[in-house]
Amino acid sequence: MEQVSFSWLVYVIMLIMIAVSRMHKSVIAMTAGVIFFISRYVTVGDVAKYSLINLDFIITITGMSIIASFMKHSGIFQFLVLKAVRKSKWKPDLLTRNICVVILALSAFFCDRIAVVLMFPIVAFIFDSLDLEFNNTIMGALNSASLGGVLLSISGAEVILISSAANITFIDYLYFITPALLVVFFLYILYIQFFMRGENNDDIKTADVSLIKFNEEMAISGPNLFSKLLLILISTITMLCFSKILGLSDSVIIITGAILLFLTIELEPDKVLKEIKLNIFFYILGLQIVAAAFYKYHIYETLAEQLIILFGFNGFYICVFILISGALLSLAFGRLSMSFLFIPVISILVKLGLQPMALYSSFVFSMAFARSPTMLREIPKVLKNTHIEEKRVWEHYFKLFKETAAIYFICFVWFVLYVYLRFFYNA
């Protein structure tokens, strides 16, 4: 009993610190892990025994980090944004939609937060050059990045962890989870285009604008680098779609694509590898140590049992609970920390006979918009207070949230409906 109380105490303090402290999450999580080690309630052997982190996860996240680093050096960010401007036909609504599509796509293959940090200076420059109001586009772009972060099984640490722990292949994820997220993105774009229009919706006047600024060809770092990256990226995605036929795991295909980039593109390995953020690995390690304590003292089992007592073996009700609680907790404490809470509980529920894909899909859906507030805090730093003062970030966010609250509700209703129709209707 003492060990359980201690585990909960350290865990709750860690989550509060993650939510409110300016310290980096990796430092907070590792501190919690060290406390468990010093207390002797958890040993290194326990971490190895109860680990959620397997070789598939490590290889996949390393491979995706390498691919993302090559993407950053290729100029693909600038190219796609400028292409979106050209394709907008100088209409503000189309421009916002195209930028959201680009951010969604890039976030699916790149860290969503870093994609926002890299993209927003370019987007802000474009809107300033065209003399357009930028604030109305902020929420659309942030939510597109948040959705992109869970769009594919390779889109971020959270979904990579879920996929490796639950043995969900790229094609299974693409078949069961991605369609619902794409519908939500479509609904969201419709909403911001028809219900959140700015005052000026006339065509952009380009007479006084130097259109040479928007020539996407100028963004390419080098034709060989760009074309080789695109070819290998498309080949990797194609192989992921046929991984079952090929008899290869997703992690092997991804690391193969990463190695091919090193072999075919003339970029110094040190230049690529220094872009890989080691803090994510320390954050994950810290969370894993805490998770080992929860495994060791049967806390996850207790949580699963409480859900069964509360909802019986009604899988749909449990899915709805995961959707709602996962959304609120991920919003407050971050998606990755909640992954280490929900995945073990879901795995126990699966052993009790509940549908695995329904439960894991519900948790992924719960994280769909959870990153938007976190990423909003990066924008003042990136734009140097030109659009949002850092001290007014949350005030700005809640103002935008009021304008988009209705579409959040609609999207979550869609998720509940999708889970029911896909997994439980006529089951």
RARAMO-V749655 format. One record per helix or strand of 2 or more residues. SS is the DSSP state (H for helix, E for strand). FROM is the first residue (numbers start at 1). TO is the last residue. If there is no record, write none. Layout:
SS	FROM	TO
SS	FROM	TO
//
This chain:
H	2	20
H	25	39
H	44	49
H	55	74
H	76	87
H	92	109
H	112	129
H	135	148
H	157	166
H	170	194
H	211	214
H	216	219
H	223	241
H	243	246
H	250	264
H	269	273
H	279	296
H	299	311
H	315	333
H	335	351
H	356	366
H	372	383
H	390	424
//
